[in-house]
Structure formats: C-alpha cells, structure tokens
C-alpha cells in the first residue's frame, strides 16, 4: 500500500522535475578505510528502487525532454564523476540488469594511467604494512583503521585547497619519506 501511495504521489508531483544521482565509485566489497563508499549490494538496491519507482533517462534524453517541457513523472538520471574503473566493472552490470542508462564523466587528465592526488593519499593510508607517514614534517604513527580514517580526512582537508604544485610537492614528500615495518592492522 505504501509503495503504491509513493508511486502515485511521485506521478502527481514529480512531473516536469528531474532528479540526478551522482556517484563516484561502486566497490565490489566494503573498504574498511573508506566506509562511505557505496558497495555493489547497496548500488543494486538503489537501482532496483529506481527501476521500480522512477523513470530513468540518459542525460542527453533528459536534457532534450526538459527543453521541450516534456519530462515524464519521476524522471531521474544516474551519473558518475571521475570515471573510475569500477564504474564499468562493478556498476555497469547492475545498470544493465535494471536497464538504467548512466553517464560517466571522465577525468581525461588521468586516462593514461595517472592517478588523482586524493587517490594517491588514500593509497598511502590503505597500505597496512605502512606504520607511519611523514606528515607536515613529522613522522606520524598510522594506527588502526579508525585512526587512519581520521588522519586521511585531515590530510585531504589540508591539501585540497593548496595550489596543485604545492599539493603535489607535499604529497611527494609523504610518499618518499615513509617507514614500513609490515605492521598488520
């Protein structure tokens, strides 16, 4: 009954409106360091709901229908930023299963094997054998995943507003002056 009511409400009040869902990555398994990233199971649940209660459209179709003032009720687009490999390997089969079109925006500067700076930072913290990092000129113990998550968040915040040259220089210092002792977390 609730599902029917929600569907009817969407048809009455969702005409002429477009919702856009934005994803970055869809992981095959949960990541203990990045708990906020969506997994395949959660993504599939999202797509199942979309296929049942919304009208999924490609971004180009949605723009065309929007310009013609002809959007169907509950119109929705699924998009991905940055073009991670798991958009194709994990998300695409799920999208195909539910016949949901999606748009992937590719960060072309990283399409030839380069890695975005924030992903480099993430990999520094993800390496369980790395016991410490040189951060802001200090050797910092990384600890367990909770401690690593907090330090990772702090470092991303410190670096993200710096000029790209400064950010890359600081990141390079952390990457070259590390101490590893095969510590398990």
RAJO-V73995 format. One line per field, one symbol per residue. phi: phi as a letter, one per 40 degrees, with the letter a starting at -180 (. if undefined). psi: psi as a letter, one per 30 degrees, with the letter a starting at -180 (. if undefined). burial: b if it has 24 or more other ideal C-beta (glycine too) atoms within 12 Angstrom, else e. A space follows every 10 residues. Layout:
BEGIN
phi: ???
psi: ???
burial: ???
END
This chain:
BEGIN
phi: .ccccccccc ccbbcgbbbb cbbbbbccbc bccbccccbd cccccdcccc ccbbbcbccc ccccccccfb cccfcabbbb cggcdccccb cddcdcdbfb cabbcccccb cbgcbcdccc cdcdcccccc cabcbfgbcb ccgcccccdc ccdccdcccc bcddccdccc ccdcccbbbb bfccb
psi: eeeeeeeeee eefgkgkkkk kkldljkelk jfeiffkkle eeeeeeeeee fefljkllee eeeeeefghg klkhkkkklk kfhkefeeee eeeeeeeghj llkkkkjffg fhflkkeeee eeeeffjffj flljkhgkjk keaaeeeeee eeeeeeeeff glkeeeeeee eeeeefilkk ghkk.
burial: eeeeeeeeeb eeeeeeebbb bebbbbbeee eebbeebbbb ebbbebbeeb eebbbbbbbe ebeeeeeeee bbbbbbbbbb ebbbebbeeb bbebbeebeb bbbbeeeeee eeeeebbbbb bbbbbebeeb ebbebeeeeb ebeeeeebbe bbeebbeebe eeeeeebeeb beebeeebee eeeee
END
